[in-house]
């Protein structure tokens, strides 16, 4: 009886292990099938060009701004329209999610910024102060302050509880096309049609002026750890600059028309560029080689990585916007595989804060 009992227990244990192994294999297969079945392209229609866009921090939603005077909120997975924000009277050049994804900001050629409730699409507050088109808007990571850039050549800081600007950044000699905060919200980066990008502290003191582009700077972005910035220009190039030294360290060549939008991947090993030459490209930061390329039928105004880095947002002149998987891009280098990156860990973020 004892021997039989031991034999039975051993058989049950082996069966259990086999069951776990089979279950794990099935789960892995299901995961692979899910990834394969994911739509490579999701269309986000607008009546006119999409000139601004952003993923929510959890990656579940996308906000797009258009020349049709509307901002639209979409489900990232299905492409379903969640809601539309209406009220601007001219094109929406900038959109941003609050850190908690409960509110959104939009800015427009009508010289206003609007704060909206994401759940009922209601207008919470309107801000005025710029004297020309407002081209860009960005929430500070704390969520209580936001930043705008305008064709009037200034950037402004605003408190969401007040209708007045609390600081004005002056120095650019041309329209400001792009604004962004550093990871921890201690530094501000602006890009301008005066062919420069500028790095500021929160009080409006100039830290560095990044000079080197031969034409307008259209887009700027901080690397996830805040040690580098990337700029895109009408001179058909994108450049990476060292934040501490203020010097150019990389240049990316290959587009044959203006680079209108730039973005860093979450793990900072690649950058994404969108151009008026009707292509978007993913580049290796270290080698500056092009890894993947997307050809579309019209100029690209907006690009952005999802928080996980496995999807990209493309804003188009004639076809609304698209959410795309990386596999929908043509692979340019068979030797280098672009993988979906992981999010920054806590230690990396704390290091970035200490640097900034």
PAFIBA-53622 format. One record per residue (C-alpha): residue in one letter; residue number from 1; x, y, z. Coordinates in pm, 1 decimal, always signed. Last residue first. Layout:
% PAFIBA-53622
<r aa="a" i="NUM" X="X" Y="Y" Z="Z"/>
...
This chain:
% PAFIBA-53622
<r aa="x" i="356" X="+1826.4" Y="+6770.3" Z="-1373.3"/>
<r aa="x" i="355" X="+2091.2" Y="+6510.1" Z="-1301.0"/>
<r aa="x" i="354" X="+1929.3" Y="+6408.1" Z="-970.3"/>
<r aa="x" i="353" X="+1589.4" Y="+6376.8" Z="-1134.4"/>
<r aa="x" i="352" X="+1731.0" Y="+6158.6" Z="-1412.2"/>
<r aa="x" i="351" X="+1892.4" Y="+5931.5" Z="-1152.9"/>
<r aa="x" i="350" X="+1555.6" Y="+5896.8" Z="-975.3"/>
<r aa="x" i="349" X="+1395.8" Y="+5799.3" Z="-1308.1"/>
<r aa="x" i="348" X="+1664.2" Y="+5540.0" Z="-1373.3"/>
<r aa="x" i="347" X="+1627.2" Y="+5391.5" Z="-1023.5"/>
<r aa="x" i="346" X="+1247.8" Y="+5364.9" Z="-1061.2"/>
<r aa="x" i="345" X="+1262.9" Y="+5168.4" Z="-1384.9"/>
<r aa="x" i="344" X="+1209.2" Y="+5319.0" Z="-1726.4"/>
<r aa="x" i="343" X="+939.2" Y="+5142.2" Z="-1925.5"/>
<r aa="x" i="342" X="+1026.4" Y="+4843.5" Z="-2138.8"/>
<r aa="x" i="341" X="+1104.7" Y="+4862.4" Z="-2508.2"/>
<r aa="x" i="340" X="+915.3" Y="+4706.7" Z="-2801.2"/>
<r aa="x" i="339" X="+1190.6" Y="+4563.7" Z="-3016.9"/>
<r aa="x" i="338" X="+1363.1" Y="+4714.3" Z="-3318.9"/>
<r aa="x" i="337" X="+1580.4" Y="+4444.2" Z="-3473.9"/>
<r aa="x" i="336" X="+1919.5" Y="+4539.1" Z="-3618.4"/>
<r aa="x" i="335" X="+2096.4" Y="+4318.6" Z="-3870.1"/>
<r aa="x" i="334" X="+1811.5" Y="+4323.3" Z="-4121.2"/>
<r aa="x" i="333" X="+1845.9" Y="+4697.1" Z="-4157.6"/>
<r aa="x" i="332" X="+1577.3" Y="+4896.3" Z="-4339.1"/>
<r aa="x" i="331" X="+1269.5" Y="+4725.7" Z="-4193.3"/>
<r aa="x" i="330" X="+953.4" Y="+4866.9" Z="-4351.1"/>
<r aa="x" i="329" X="+717.5" Y="+5000.7" Z="-4086.1"/>
<r aa="x" i="328" X="+390.6" Y="+4816.0" Z="-4015.7"/>
<r aa="x" i="327" X="+583.3" Y="+4591.3" Z="-3773.4"/>
<r aa="x" i="326" X="+630.7" Y="+4889.4" Z="-3542.3"/>
<r aa="x" i="325" X="+256.7" Y="+4893.0" Z="-3479.3"/>
<r aa="x" i="324" X="+63.0" Y="+5190.6" Z="-3608.3"/>
<r aa="x" i="323" X="-192.3" Y="+5436.3" Z="-3473.7"/>
<r aa="x" i="322" X="-304.7" Y="+5660.1" Z="-3757.9"/>
<r aa="x" i="321" X="-419.0" Y="+6018.8" Z="-3798.8"/>
<r aa="x" i="320" X="-646.8" Y="+6212.7" Z="-4033.1"/>
<r aa="x" i="319" X="-582.7" Y="+6125.7" Z="-4398.2"/>
<r aa="x" i="318" X="-487.1" Y="+6446.4" Z="-4577.7"/>
<r aa="x" i="317" X="-203.3" Y="+6616.3" Z="-4389.6"/>
<r aa="x" i="316" X="-122.4" Y="+6327.0" Z="-4158.4"/>
<r aa="x" i="315" X="-62.6" Y="+6270.3" Z="-3787.9"/>
<r aa="x" i="314" X="+121.2" Y="+5944.6" Z="-3708.1"/>
<r aa="x" i="313" X="+106.5" Y="+5786.6" Z="-3363.6"/>
<r aa="x" i="312" X="+343.1" Y="+5502.6" Z="-3286.4"/>
<r aa="x" i="311" X="+304.8" Y="+5165.9" Z="-3117.1"/>
<r aa="x" i="310" X="+530.2" Y="+4928.0" Z="-2922.6"/>
<r aa="x" i="309" X="+712.4" Y="+5202.9" Z="-2733.0"/>
<r aa="x" i="308" X="+549.2" Y="+5115.5" Z="-2401.9"/>
<r aa="x" i="307" X="+440.7" Y="+5477.0" Z="-2344.0"/>
<r aa="x" i="306" X="+325.8" Y="+5507.2" Z="-2709.3"/>
<r aa="x" i="305" X="+575.4" Y="+5675.5" Z="-2940.5"/>
<r aa="x" i="304" X="+493.0" Y="+5998.6" Z="-3122.0"/>
<r aa="x" i="303" X="+478.4" Y="+6148.8" Z="-3469.5"/>
<r aa="x" i="302" X="+297.8" Y="+6455.7" Z="-3604.1"/>
<r aa="x" i="301" X="+288.1" Y="+6653.7" Z="-3929.9"/>
<r aa="x" i="300" X="+345.1" Y="+6383.8" Z="-4193.2"/>
<r aa="x" i="299" X="+308.8" Y="+6487.8" Z="-4558.0"/>
<r aa="x" i="298" X="+84.3" Y="+6275.4" Z="-4783.6"/>
<r aa="x" i="297" X="+63.2" Y="+5930.6" Z="-4944.4"/>
<r aa="x" i="296" X="+248.1" Y="+5731.0" Z="-4680.1"/>
<r aa="x" i="295" X="+589.9" Y="+5563.1" Z="-4667.1"/>
<r aa="x" i="294" X="+711.2" Y="+5422.2" Z="-4333.2"/>
<r aa="x" i="293" X="+1075.7" Y="+5353.5" Z="-4254.0"/>
<r aa="x" i="292" X="+1264.2" Y="+5133.0" Z="-4011.0"/>
<r aa="x" i="291" X="+1620.8" Y="+5112.9" Z="-3884.1"/>
<r aa="x" i="290" X="+1787.1" Y="+5430.6" Z="-4015.0"/>
<r aa="x" i="289" X="+2144.7" Y="+5452.9" Z="-3894.7"/>
<r aa="x" i="288" X="+2245.4" Y="+5726.7" Z="-3648.8"/>
<r aa="x" i="287" X="+2490.9" Y="+5472.3" Z="-3494.0"/>
<r aa="x" i="286" X="+2409.0" Y="+5527.8" Z="-3126.1"/>
<r aa="x" i="285" X="+2063.3" Y="+5676.7" Z="-3162.6"/>
<r aa="x" i="284" X="+1929.8" Y="+5411.1" Z="-3400.4"/>
<r aa="x" i="283" X="+1669.1" Y="+5576.1" Z="-3619.8"/>
<r aa="x" i="282" X="+1298.2" Y="+5516.9" Z="-3679.8"/>
<r aa="x" i="281" X="+1167.5" Y="+5697.5" Z="-3984.9"/>
<r aa="x" i="280" X="+840.6" Y="+5854.8" Z="-4095.1"/>
<r aa="x" i="279" X="+791.8" Y="+5934.6" Z="-4461.3"/>
<r aa="x" i="278" X="+574.6" Y="+6165.5" Z="-4670.9"/>
<r aa="x" i="277" X="+859.6" Y="+6408.6" Z="-4759.6"/>
<r aa="x" i="276" X="+690.5" Y="+6653.9" Z="-4519.9"/>
<r aa="x" i="275" X="+862.4" Y="+6460.8" Z="-4246.2"/>
<r aa="x" i="274" X="+807.4" Y="+6258.0" Z="-3931.2"/>
<r aa="x" i="273" X="+1097.4" Y="+6148.6" Z="-3713.6"/>
<r aa="x" i="272" X="+1123.5" Y="+5876.6" Z="-3449.1"/>
<r aa="x" i="271" X="+1421.0" Y="+5832.1" Z="-3219.7"/>
<r aa="x" i="270" X="+1585.5" Y="+5512.9" Z="-3095.5"/>
<r aa="x" i="269" X="+1785.1" Y="+5392.3" Z="-2795.2"/>
<r aa="x" i="268" X="+1602.1" Y="+5620.0" Z="-2549.6"/>
<r aa="x" i="267" X="+1417.8" Y="+5336.8" Z="-2364.8"/>
<r aa="x" i="266" X="+1084.7" Y="+5519.8" Z="-2398.0"/>
<r aa="x" i="265" X="+1144.4" Y="+5597.3" Z="-2769.4"/>
<r aa="x" i="264" X="+1223.4" Y="+5961.6" Z="-2831.4"/>
<r aa="x" i="263" X="+1009.5" Y="+6181.6" Z="-3058.0"/>
<r aa="x" i="262" X="+1047.7" Y="+6421.8" Z="-3351.2"/>
<r aa="x" i="261" X="+805.1" Y="+6618.7" Z="-3570.5"/>
<r aa="x" i="260" X="+822.1" Y="+6835.6" Z="-3883.6"/>
<r aa="x" i="259" X="+1143.9" Y="+6721.4" Z="-4044.7"/>
<r aa="x" i="258" X="+1137.9" Y="+6934.2" Z="-4360.4"/>
<r aa="x" i="257" X="+1197.7" Y="+6761.8" Z="-4694.1"/>
<r aa="x" i="256" X="+1448.7" Y="+6513.9" Z="-4837.5"/>
<r aa="x" i="255" X="+1480.9" Y="+6298.8" Z="-4526.0"/>
<r aa="x" i="254" X="+1801.2" Y="+6098.1" Z="-4497.5"/>
<r aa="x" i="253" X="+2031.7" Y="+6265.8" Z="-4248.4"/>
<r aa="x" i="252" X="+2044.0" Y="+6226.1" Z="-3870.6"/>
<r aa="x" i="251" X="+2295.3" Y="+6436.4" Z="-3677.2"/>
<r aa="x" i="250" X="+2451.4" Y="+6346.5" Z="-3343.8"/>
<r aa="x" i="249" X="+2647.6" Y="+6519.1" Z="-3064.1"/>
<r aa="x" i="248" X="+2549.8" Y="+6884.9" Z="-3089.2"/>
<r aa="x" i="247" X="+2669.5" Y="+7088.2" Z="-2792.2"/>
<r aa="x" i="246" X="+2491.8" Y="+7249.8" Z="-2496.9"/>
<r aa="x" i="245" X="+2736.7" Y="+7092.9" Z="-2252.8"/>
<r aa="x" i="244" X="+2491.5" Y="+6964.0" Z="-1990.5"/>
<r aa="x" i="243" X="+2198.9" Y="+6906.7" Z="-2225.9"/>
<r aa="x" i="242" X="+2402.1" Y="+6728.1" Z="-2496.2"/>
<r aa="x" i="241" X="+2230.5" Y="+6774.4" Z="-2831.4"/>
<r aa="x" i="240" X="+2075.5" Y="+6532.2" Z="-3080.5"/>
<r aa="x" i="239" X="+1998.1" Y="+6654.3" Z="-3431.9"/>
<r aa="x" i="238" X="+1723.4" Y="+6585.8" Z="-3688.0"/>
<r aa="x" i="237" X="+1776.0" Y="+6689.2" Z="-4047.5"/>
<r aa="x" i="236" X="+1572.3" Y="+6809.6" Z="-4347.3"/>
<r aa="x" i="235" X="+1683.0" Y="+7176.5" Z="-4311.7"/>
<r aa="x" i="234" X="+1321.5" Y="+7251.2" Z="-4210.6"/>
<r aa="x" i="233" X="+1420.7" Y="+7117.4" Z="-3871.3"/>
<r aa="x" i="232" X="+1380.4" Y="+6846.7" Z="-3608.8"/>
<r aa="x" i="231" X="+1541.3" Y="+6868.4" Z="-3264.9"/>
<r aa="x" i="230" X="+1645.4" Y="+6602.8" Z="-3014.1"/>
<r aa="x" i="229" X="+1741.8" Y="+6662.3" Z="-2653.6"/>
<r aa="x" i="228" X="+1986.8" Y="+6483.5" Z="-2426.2"/>
<r aa="x" i="227" X="+2045.5" Y="+6425.2" Z="-2052.9"/>
<r aa="x" i="226" X="+1679.0" Y="+6430.4" Z="-1951.2"/>
<r aa="x" i="225" X="+1653.3" Y="+6059.7" Z="-1869.3"/>
<r aa="x" i="224" X="+1359.3" Y="+6009.3" Z="-2108.5"/>
<r aa="x" i="223" X="+1530.4" Y="+6213.1" Z="-2385.3"/>
<r aa="x" i="222" X="+1383.7" Y="+6561.5" Z="-2416.9"/>
<r aa="x" i="221" X="+1192.9" Y="+6659.6" Z="-2732.5"/>
<r aa="x" i="220" X="+1192.6" Y="+6941.7" Z="-2987.6"/>
<r aa="x" i="219" X="+997.0" Y="+7015.0" Z="-3306.8"/>
<r aa="x" i="218" X="+990.8" Y="+7263.8" Z="-3592.4"/>
<r aa="x" i="217" X="+1335.0" Y="+7425.7" Z="-3583.7"/>
<r aa="x" i="216" X="+1357.1" Y="+7659.6" Z="-3883.4"/>
<r aa="x" i="215" X="+1661.2" Y="+7647.9" Z="-4111.5"/>
<r aa="x" i="214" X="+2036.1" Y="+7583.9" Z="-4118.8"/>
<r aa="x" i="213" X="+2038.6" Y="+7402.8" Z="-3784.6"/>
<r aa="x" i="212" X="+2349.3" Y="+7449.7" Z="-3572.1"/>
<r aa="x" i="211" X="+2266.3" Y="+7651.0" Z="-3262.7"/>
<r aa="x" i="210" X="+2137.8" Y="+7510.5" Z="-2933.2"/>
<r aa="x" i="209" X="+2109.3" Y="+7799.0" Z="-2688.8"/>
<r aa="x" i="208" X="+2185.6" Y="+7695.0" Z="-2334.6"/>
<r aa="x" i="207" X="+2083.3" Y="+7785.8" Z="-1978.2"/>
<r aa="x" i="206" X="+1855.8" Y="+8086.3" Z="-2038.8"/>
<r aa="x" i="205" X="+1684.5" Y="+8209.4" Z="-1722.2"/>
<r aa="x" i="204" X="+1305.4" Y="+8200.0" Z="-1743.5"/>
<r aa="x" i="203" X="+1241.0" Y="+8120.1" Z="-1377.8"/>
<r aa="x" i="202" X="+1170.2" Y="+7755.1" Z="-1453.8"/>
<r aa="x" i="201" X="+1515.5" Y="+7703.7" Z="-1603.1"/>
<r aa="x" i="200" X="+1561.3" Y="+7741.5" Z="-1975.8"/>
<r aa="x" i="199" X="+1702.8" Y="+7543.9" Z="-2270.2"/>
<r aa="x" i="198" X="+1672.4" Y="+7703.7" Z="-2612.3"/>
<r aa="x" i="197" X="+1633.3" Y="+7560.2" Z="-2961.7"/>
<r aa="x" i="196" X="+1755.6" Y="+7757.0" Z="-3259.8"/>
<r aa="x" i="195" X="+1677.4" Y="+7818.1" Z="-3628.0"/>
<r aa="x" i="194" X="+1486.6" Y="+8147.8" Z="-3559.3"/>
<r aa="x" i="193" X="+1177.4" Y="+7941.2" Z="-3643.7"/>
<r aa="x" i="192" X="+1186.1" Y="+7824.6" Z="-3285.7"/>
<r aa="x" i="191" X="+1219.2" Y="+7528.4" Z="-3051.5"/>
<r aa="x" i="190" X="+1169.6" Y="+7554.8" Z="-2675.4"/>
<r aa="x" i="189" X="+1298.5" Y="+7334.8" Z="-2393.2"/>
<r aa="x" i="188" X="+1208.2" Y="+7381.0" Z="-2027.8"/>
<r aa="x" i="187" X="+1392.5" Y="+7252.8" Z="-1721.9"/>
<r aa="x" i="186" X="+1287.5" Y="+7148.6" Z="-1373.7"/>
<r aa="x" i="185" X="+982.3" Y="+6943.0" Z="-1463.8"/>
<r aa="x" i="184" X="+1119.8" Y="+6605.9" Z="-1360.6"/>
<r aa="x" i="183" X="+1132.1" Y="+6453.7" Z="-1707.8"/>
<r aa="x" i="182" X="+1222.0" Y="+6781.6" Z="-1882.0"/>
<r aa="x" i="181" X="+932.2" Y="+6992.3" Z="-2004.5"/>
<r aa="x" i="180" X="+844.4" Y="+7053.7" Z="-2372.2"/>
<r aa="x" i="179" X="+776.3" Y="+7337.1" Z="-2615.4"/>
<r aa="x" i="178" X="+750.4" Y="+7351.3" Z="-2995.6"/>
<r aa="x" i="177" X="+705.0" Y="+7603.9" Z="-3276.9"/>
<r aa="x" i="176" X="+809.6" Y="+7931.2" Z="-3117.9"/>
<r aa="x" i="175" X="+791.4" Y="+8205.6" Z="-3383.0"/>
<r aa="x" i="174" X="+1108.6" Y="+8401.6" Z="-3442.7"/>
<r aa="x" i="173" X="+1360.9" Y="+8613.3" Z="-3255.1"/>
<r aa="x" i="172" X="+1366.9" Y="+8390.3" Z="-2947.6"/>
<r aa="x" i="171" X="+1460.6" Y="+8570.5" Z="-2627.9"/>
<r aa="x" i="170" X="+1153.7" Y="+8600.8" Z="-2407.2"/>
<r aa="x" i="169" X="+1006.1" Y="+8356.1" Z="-2156.6"/>
<r aa="x" i="168" X="+694.7" Y="+8489.5" Z="-1980.4"/>
<r aa="x" i="167" X="+591.6" Y="+8385.2" Z="-1629.4"/>
<r aa="x" i="166" X="+270.0" Y="+8354.1" Z="-1425.0"/>
<r aa="x" i="165" X="+34.2" Y="+8376.6" Z="-1722.6"/>
<r aa="x" i="164" X="-321.4" Y="+8472.1" Z="-1625.2"/>
<r aa="x" i="163" X="-640.6" Y="+8265.9" Z="-1616.0"/>
<r aa="x" i="162" X="-565.8" Y="+8112.9" Z="-1279.5"/>
<r aa="x" i="161" X="-630.6" Y="+7766.4" Z="-1136.8"/>
<r aa="x" i="160" X="-439.1" Y="+7590.9" Z="-1417.6"/>
<r aa="x" i="159" X="-131.5" Y="+7801.7" Z="-1338.9"/>
<r aa="x" i="158" X="+33.8" Y="+7922.1" Z="-1658.5"/>
<r aa="x" i="157" X="+390.0" Y="+7947.7" Z="-1786.4"/>
<r aa="x" i="156" X="+450.9" Y="+8130.6" Z="-2111.6"/>
<r aa="x" i="155" X="+672.6" Y="+8091.6" Z="-2417.1"/>
<r aa="x" i="154" X="+730.0" Y="+8393.7" Z="-2637.6"/>
<r aa="x" i="153" X="+800.5" Y="+8457.4" Z="-3005.7"/>
<r aa="x" i="152" X="+450.2" Y="+8586.0" Z="-3094.7"/>
<r aa="x" i="151" X="+414.5" Y="+8265.2" Z="-3298.0"/>
<r aa="x" i="150" X="+345.0" Y="+8100.3" Z="-2964.7"/>
<r aa="x" i="149" X="+468.1" Y="+7849.4" Z="-2711.6"/>
<r aa="x" i="148" X="+274.9" Y="+7724.9" Z="-2408.5"/>
<r aa="x" i="147" X="+364.6" Y="+7571.6" Z="-2072.6"/>
<r aa="x" i="146" X="+152.0" Y="+7418.0" Z="-1800.5"/>
<r aa="x" i="145" X="+133.4" Y="+7428.5" Z="-1423.9"/>
<r aa="x" i="144" X="-69.0" Y="+7220.8" Z="-1178.9"/>
<r aa="x" i="143" X="+4.1" Y="+6881.2" Z="-1337.2"/>
<r aa="x" i="142" X="+316.2" Y="+6789.7" Z="-1138.3"/>
<r aa="x" i="141" X="+476.3" Y="+6661.7" Z="-1460.3"/>
<r aa="x" i="140" X="+437.5" Y="+7008.1" Z="-1620.1"/>
<r aa="x" i="139" X="+167.7" Y="+7000.4" Z="-1884.2"/>
<r aa="x" i="138" X="+267.9" Y="+7091.7" Z="-2239.9"/>
<r aa="x" i="137" X="+123.6" Y="+7322.5" Z="-2507.9"/>
<r aa="x" i="136" X="+236.7" Y="+7415.3" Z="-2858.5"/>
<r aa="x" i="135" X="+162.8" Y="+7646.7" Z="-3151.4"/>
<r aa="x" i="134" X="-41.1" Y="+7929.4" Z="-3005.2"/>
<r aa="x" i="133" X="-113.1" Y="+8166.9" Z="-3296.0"/>
<r aa="x" i="132" X="-51.9" Y="+8533.1" Z="-3210.2"/>
<r aa="x" i="131" X="-89.1" Y="+8784.9" Z="-2925.7"/>
<r aa="x" i="130" X="-54.4" Y="+8537.7" Z="-2638.7"/>
<r aa="x" i="129" X="-247.7" Y="+8620.6" Z="-2322.4"/>
<r aa="x" i="128" X="-567.4" Y="+8418.6" Z="-2305.2"/>
<r aa="x" i="127" X="-668.1" Y="+8111.3" Z="-2106.8"/>
<r aa="x" i="126" X="-1003.4" Y="+7929.4" Z="-2109.4"/>
<r aa="x" i="125" X="-1129.8" Y="+7715.9" Z="-1823.7"/>
<r aa="x" i="124" X="-1324.1" Y="+7400.3" Z="-1745.8"/>
<r aa="x" i="123" X="-1478.7" Y="+7326.2" Z="-2085.4"/>
<r aa="x" i="122" X="-1691.0" Y="+7012.5" Z="-2066.5"/>
<r aa="x" i="121" X="-1598.7" Y="+6695.1" Z="-2253.2"/>
<r aa="x" i="120" X="-1791.7" Y="+6484.7" Z="-1995.6"/>
<r aa="x" i="119" X="-1514.8" Y="+6250.3" Z="-1882.6"/>
<r aa="x" i="118" X="-1202.1" Y="+6423.5" Z="-2013.7"/>
<r aa="x" i="117" X="-1271.8" Y="+6758.5" Z="-1851.2"/>
<r aa="x" i="116" X="-1126.2" Y="+7030.4" Z="-2071.3"/>
<r aa="x" i="115" X="-869.2" Y="+7310.0" Z="-2035.4"/>
<r aa="x" i="114" X="-859.1" Y="+7551.2" Z="-2329.0"/>
<r aa="x" i="113" X="-575.2" Y="+7765.5" Z="-2460.1"/>
<r aa="x" i="112" X="-662.4" Y="+8064.0" Z="-2677.2"/>
<r aa="x" i="111" X="-488.7" Y="+8254.2" Z="-2958.6"/>
<r aa="x" i="110" X="-745.9" Y="+8149.3" Z="-3228.6"/>
<r aa="x" i="109" X="-456.4" Y="+7961.2" Z="-3390.7"/>
<r aa="x" i="108" X="-516.8" Y="+7705.0" Z="-3120.3"/>
<r aa="x" i="107" X="-418.6" Y="+7538.6" Z="-2798.5"/>
<r aa="x" i="106" X="-571.2" Y="+7228.6" Z="-2636.9"/>
<r aa="x" i="105" X="-530.0" Y="+7098.4" Z="-2283.8"/>
<r aa="x" i="104" X="-664.7" Y="+6773.6" Z="-2146.2"/>
<r aa="x" i="103" X="-803.0" Y="+6659.4" Z="-1813.0"/>
<r aa="x" i="102" X="-837.3" Y="+6329.2" Z="-1625.5"/>
<r aa="x" i="101" X="-521.2" Y="+6166.7" Z="-1766.0"/>
<r aa="x" i="100" X="-351.6" Y="+6181.2" Z="-1423.5"/>
<r aa="x" i="99" X="-47.2" Y="+6364.4" Z="-1561.7"/>
<r aa="x" i="98" X="-274.2" Y="+6602.4" Z="-1759.7"/>
<r aa="x" i="97" X="-295.8" Y="+6511.5" Z="-2126.9"/>
<r aa="x" i="96" X="-169.2" Y="+6751.5" Z="-2393.5"/>
<r aa="x" i="95" X="-276.7" Y="+6898.4" Z="-2728.2"/>
<r aa="x" i="94" X="-118.3" Y="+7155.5" Z="-2960.4"/>
<r aa="x" i="93" X="-185.9" Y="+7316.4" Z="-3297.1"/>
<r aa="x" i="92" X="-567.0" Y="+7316.7" Z="-3296.0"/>
<r aa="x" i="91" X="-682.0" Y="+7502.6" Z="-3609.2"/>
<r aa="x" i="90" X="-933.8" Y="+7789.3" Z="-3574.5"/>
<r aa="x" i="89" X="-1258.5" Y="+7869.4" Z="-3391.4"/>
<r aa="x" i="88" X="-1198.5" Y="+7655.0" Z="-3084.3"/>
<r aa="x" i="87" X="-1514.1" Y="+7528.3" Z="-2916.2"/>
<r aa="x" i="86" X="-1538.5" Y="+7153.8" Z="-2967.4"/>
<r aa="x" i="85" X="-1378.0" Y="+6865.3" Z="-2778.7"/>
<r aa="x" i="84" X="-1485.5" Y="+6532.7" Z="-2927.5"/>
<r aa="x" i="83" X="-1540.0" Y="+6208.4" Z="-2736.2"/>
<r aa="x" i="82" X="-1456.2" Y="+5838.8" Z="-2722.3"/>
<r aa="x" i="81" X="-1396.7" Y="+5767.0" Z="-3092.2"/>
<r aa="x" i="80" X="-1319.4" Y="+5397.8" Z="-3138.3"/>
<r aa="x" i="79" X="-970.2" Y="+5314.8" Z="-3263.5"/>
<r aa="x" i="78" X="-992.6" Y="+4972.0" Z="-3102.2"/>
<r aa="x" i="77" X="-677.5" Y="+4949.3" Z="-2889.4"/>
<r aa="x" i="76" X="-592.0" Y="+5318.1" Z="-2862.6"/>
<r aa="x" i="75" X="-944.9" Y="+5431.9" Z="-2775.6"/>
<r aa="x" i="74" X="-973.0" Y="+5782.4" Z="-2916.4"/>
<r aa="x" i="73" X="-1015.5" Y="+6139.8" Z="-2793.4"/>
<r aa="x" i="72" X="-1075.3" Y="+6408.5" Z="-3054.8"/>
<r aa="x" i="71" X="-972.6" Y="+6771.0" Z="-3074.4"/>
<r aa="x" i="70" X="-1168.5" Y="+6991.9" Z="-3310.4"/>
<r aa="x" i="69" X="-1099.7" Y="+7306.1" Z="-3514.7"/>
<r aa="x" i="68" X="-1102.0" Y="+7111.3" Z="-3846.4"/>
<r aa="x" i="67" X="-730.0" Y="+7192.1" Z="-3874.3"/>
<r aa="x" i="66" X="-682.2" Y="+6913.9" Z="-3626.0"/>
<r aa="x" i="65" X="-588.4" Y="+6806.0" Z="-3275.4"/>
<r aa="x" i="64" X="-555.1" Y="+6441.8" Z="-3173.4"/>
<r aa="x" i="63" X="-574.1" Y="+6277.0" Z="-2830.8"/>
<r aa="x" i="62" X="-487.0" Y="+5909.6" Z="-2792.6"/>
<r aa="x" i="61" X="-609.5" Y="+5673.4" Z="-2522.3"/>
<r aa="x" i="60" X="-502.5" Y="+5356.2" Z="-2344.3"/>
<r aa="x" i="59" X="-128.6" Y="+5428.7" Z="-2337.1"/>
<r aa="x" i="58" X="-122.7" Y="+5474.2" Z="-1959.3"/>
<r aa="x" i="57" X="+43.3" Y="+5816.0" Z="-1995.3"/>
<r aa="x" i="56" X="-216.1" Y="+5924.7" Z="-2252.9"/>
<r aa="x" i="55" X="-79.6" Y="+5934.6" Z="-2607.5"/>
<r aa="x" i="54" X="-44.7" Y="+6269.3" Z="-2783.0"/>
<r aa="x" i="53" X="-137.8" Y="+6448.3" Z="-3104.5"/>
<r aa="x" i="52" X="-105.6" Y="+6768.2" Z="-3303.3"/>
<r aa="x" i="51" X="-132.5" Y="+6874.0" Z="-3668.3"/>
<r aa="x" i="50" X="-399.4" Y="+6634.0" Z="-3793.6"/>
<r aa="x" i="49" X="-509.8" Y="+6759.9" Z="-4136.6"/>
<r aa="x" i="48" X="-880.2" Y="+6808.3" Z="-4213.3"/>
<r aa="x" i="47" X="-1212.0" Y="+6626.2" Z="-4171.8"/>
<r aa="x" i="46" X="-1062.6" Y="+6398.6" Z="-3906.7"/>
<r aa="x" i="45" X="-1042.9" Y="+6018.9" Z="-3907.8"/>
<r aa="x" i="44" X="-838.0" Y="+5802.2" Z="-3668.8"/>
<r aa="x" i="43" X="-733.1" Y="+5494.5" Z="-3869.9"/>
<r aa="x" i="42" X="-581.9" Y="+5195.0" Z="-3692.0"/>
<r aa="x" i="41" X="-288.5" Y="+5022.4" Z="-3864.0"/>
<r aa="x" i="40" X="-109.2" Y="+4698.8" Z="-3767.6"/>
<r aa="x" i="39" X="-427.5" Y="+4563.1" Z="-3604.7"/>
<r aa="x" i="38" X="-329.5" Y="+4320.1" Z="-3332.8"/>
<r aa="x" i="37" X="-372.5" Y="+3961.6" Z="-3451.6"/>
<r aa="x" i="36" X="+1.5" Y="+3887.6" Z="-3434.9"/>
<r aa="x" i="35" X="+27.1" Y="+4026.1" Z="-3081.9"/>
<r aa="x" i="34" X="-275.4" Y="+3823.2" Z="-2974.6"/>
<r aa="x" i="33" X="-135.1" Y="+3509.4" Z="-3141.6"/>
<r aa="x" i="32" X="+195.9" Y="+3553.3" Z="-2956.6"/>
<r aa="x" i="31" X="+10.9" Y="+3594.5" Z="-2627.6"/>
<r aa="x" i="30" X="-204.7" Y="+3288.2" Z="-2701.5"/>
<r aa="x" i="29" X="+107.3" Y="+3086.1" Z="-2781.3"/>
<r aa="x" i="28" X="+270.8" Y="+3197.4" Z="-2456.1"/>
<r aa="x" i="27" X="-42.4" Y="+3107.3" Z="-2262.2"/>
<r aa="x" i="26" X="-60.0" Y="+2766.7" Z="-2429.5"/>
<r aa="x" i="25" X="+306.5" Y="+2697.7" Z="-2351.5"/>
<r aa="x" i="24" X="+253.5" Y="+2798.1" Z="-1990.2"/>
<r aa="x" i="23" X="-54.0" Y="+2576.7" Z="-1961.9"/>
<r aa="x" i="22" X="+132.3" Y="+2280.4" Z="-2114.3"/>
<r aa="x" i="21" X="+417.9" Y="+2326.7" Z="-1869.5"/>
<r aa="x" i="20" X="+181.5" Y="+2363.2" Z="-1576.2"/>
<r aa="x" i="19" X="-9.2" Y="+2050.8" Z="-1680.9"/>
<r aa="x" i="18" X="+313.2" Y="+1855.6" Z="-1724.8"/>
<r aa="x" i="17" X="+422.3" Y="+1957.8" Z="-1378.1"/>
<r aa="x" i="16" X="+88.8" Y="+1849.3" Z="-1236.0"/>
<r aa="x" i="15" X="+101.5" Y="+1517.6" Z="-1418.4"/>
<r aa="x" i="14" X="+448.9" Y="+1457.0" Z="-1273.2"/>
<r aa="x" i="13" X="+323.2" Y="+1535.8" Z="-923.3"/>
<r aa="x" i="12" X="+16.1" Y="+1314.1" Z="-968.2"/>
<r aa="x" i="11" X="+235.1" Y="+1024.3" Z="-1087.8"/>
<r aa="x" i="10" X="+472.3" Y="+1067.4" Z="-793.6"/>
<r aa="x" i="9" X="+179.0" Y="+1066.8" Z="-550.4"/>
<r aa="x" i="8" X="+43.8" Y="+747.7" Z="-710.3"/>
<r aa="x" i="7" X="+382.4" Y="+575.1" Z="-689.5"/>
<r aa="x" i="6" X="+420.2" Y="+674.9" Z="-325.7"/>
<r aa="x" i="5" X="+75.3" Y="+534.6" Z="-246.6"/>
<r aa="x" i="4" X="+142.3" Y="+213.1" Z="-434.7"/>
<r aa="x" i="3" X="+462.1" Y="+162.7" Z="-239.4"/>
<r aa="x" i="2" X="+284.9" Y="+227.0" Z="+91.6"/>
<r aa="x" i="1" X="+0.0" Y="+0.0" Z="+0.0"/>
